[in-house]
Structures are given as structure tokens and as C-alpha cells.
Amino acid sequence: MKIAILPGDGIGPEIVAQAGRVLDKLKTEGLPVETTTVPLGGAAYDQYGDPYPAVTRDAVRAVDAILLGAVGGPQYDALPREKRPERGLLAIRKDLGLFGNLRPAILYPELAGASTLKPEVVSGLDIMIVRELTGDIYFGQPRGIHVNAEGEREGFNTMRYSESEIRRIAKVAFDIAMKRNKKLCSVDKANVLECTEFWKEIVTDVAKQYPEVALSHMYVDNAAMQLVRNPKQFDVIVTGNIFGDILSDEASMLSGSIGMLPSASLDAHNKGLYEPCHGSAPDIAGKNLANPLATILSLAMMMRYTFAREDLAKRIEGAVQTVLRKGYRTADIYEQGTEKVSCSVMGDAVVAVL
């Protein structure tokens, strides 16, 4: 198993270190793992003047999977746009063809009280959001800021999807739905945007190959409301890049904290980039306060999707749940009656259970 470790910025090095300890524990049991550590984002800019330098590009192309912490920080906000940390993240996704983003939103029973919604609304929540990751308005051309014909400055971006891009992400979503509850909701804005009207048409056509899956369609504004009103109506959601970005962050709060949510970004052959859904949290960076569980759970997703080691994935996930059951909590999921612990102590606890 060849794995590239990209600690990134902010709290990234702290949380990746704890996931690395889990990986080291499995290595001591004989798991054949080779790792290499390279920078991405602001750390890469600081070292190489580029958020996605050649040394990182060469390293990630040569491995089976990548574990990433987080990128970004206010100290980089004044850089030219092409040098900012987030451009490194977009670049690695595009370079490796990581078009399929899987974001599970699962509420552990032990964290029912940490959600901002009533326990009866979110108890038992288990949603998978499948987000297309390399197209849409984030990558569409033309884009930019210019002076228009009337002499006024304006900004513009282009929402664009090809049929093949929609078909391949739809297939991923239908395949996942087949392994779950055979229910898929495609989210669009077909009443306003021609691009997503086209999305709906293609997803409906792909559905013919999956007669066992119940396909529904929902406008994105309604989907945002329904995630708060009745989230358990969903099983698998498939949507485009920008809608998926927003909805998956909304869904994360149903589970108590974005610090609990892992993600996987896969290519056509299940090579993947695995990272927590949260950001670099520069306000708490270096303070040993961050929640490492989303990063550890991202490692579990890596075992499941890239290496087809369901046994290891379940073992890591089981260790996380056991730690929660024992009452350990980082600050983001702390509630009265539990034990508030640091990032490294949470890592200690997971490794001890393993």
C-alpha cells in the first residue's frame, strides 16, 4: 500500500499525525504500507512558492492513495489567486482525475446530543452525499473579473457539465445506492439553470441501467431545507460540485460536528484522496485542540474504497465509536457529563482501542 501523506496547513499536521499513529499501529501488525510525506497548499507555497509543486505532483501520481489534512490560512489571503492554498487542492483533484467525492454524514448514537437538531430528527442518520468534483462552476471557462462594454467591472464564472462527466458520477452514485438502501436523490436547479436541466436528463437516462434503484429529483433550495426538516428521508444524494460543496457542509452539522466527517475523492480506478470535511481552523492551530476523528475515519474510508479492506475500515470505525462510548470528547463535540480531551489524547484513545 503506497500512501502519500499531505499534512497541509493550520491544524492539518496535528490531525494527520493522529491518523498516522493509527496507520503505524496497523503496520506493526504486518500491514504492508509505504508512506511518503510532501507539502500541499500554504505549506507548499512557503517551501516552493507553489501550492502544488512538482515534488508533490510527482509523489501523489506514484502512490495508490493520499491522506490530506487541510489547506489554507489568513496569511495567504493577499497572494495572487493562482498561488493561494486552495488552488493547490483544486489542482490535485484535477491532475489526478478525482471526480467522485463521497461525503458520509453519520450520527453516532453517542453524539445525538451534540447535534443542533432534536435527537428524534437526527437519531439514526446515515446519508451518503456523492459530489462531482472536477467540473461545474469551479472549473468552467470562461471565468474572471473584467471591465464590461459599459465600462463597469464585473465578475463572471461558467457553470458547465459534459454528458460524460454527468454519466460517470451518476454511475458512482447508483452503484453506491445499490449497496445501501437502493434509494437515490439527484439534486439540481433544473427550473432555472439549463446546465442542471441537462444534469437531470442524463441522470434519468442512467437510471434505466439500475431498475432496482428508486430515483427522485429535488431542487437544491428544497434539498437544503429538507436536510434540516427531515434528513432521514435521504439515503444517497448525488449532485454537482457547487451544490455538493454546500449541502455536504450543511449535512455535516446534523452529525454534531464537521470534525466528525471524513471524505473520499476517487478516480475511475478507486485511487483516492482522503481528507476530513473541515478546514484548517487556523484559530486553534498548534494548540492541540482539534478533533482528529474525521481524519482517522478518512483513513477507514481509504481502507474501504482504495484497498478493499472492509475489515480494517470497520475496525477503525469501531475503535472510534468505542472511544466515543467511553465518553472521550474534543471541544467541538463536548457536552456535560463527558470528558474533554486534547487532539493527541483522542489519538491515544483510538490507538489503545485498536
CORZI-V135462 format. One record per run of one state. SS is the DSSP state (h for helix, s for strand, l for the rest). FROM is the first residue (numbers start at 0). LEN is the number of residues. If there is no record, write none. Layout:
ss: {SS	SS}
from: {FROM	FROM}
len: {LEN	LEN}
//
This chain:
ss: {l	s	l	h	l	s	l	h	l	h	l	s	l	h	l	h	l	h	l	s	l	h	l	h	l	s	l	h	l	s	l	s	l	h	l	s	l	h	l	s	h	l	h	l	s	l	h	l	h	l	s	l	s	l	h	l	h	l	h	l	s	l	h	l	s	l	h	l}
from: {0	1	8	11	28	33	37	41	48	53	61	64	70	73	76	80	83	84	96	99	106	108	114	118	122	125	132	135	138	143	147	152	156	162	179	182	188	193	209	213	219	229	230	233	235	239	240	254	257	260	261	266	271	276	281	284	292	305	309	325	327	329	330	333	338	340	342	353}
len: {1	7	3	17	5	4	4	7	5	8	3	6	3	3	4	3	1	12	3	7	2	6	4	4	3	7	3	3	5	4	5	4	6	17	3	6	5	16	4	6	10	1	3	2	4	1	14	3	3	1	5	5	5	5	3	8	13	4	16	2	2	1	3	5	2	2	11	1}
//
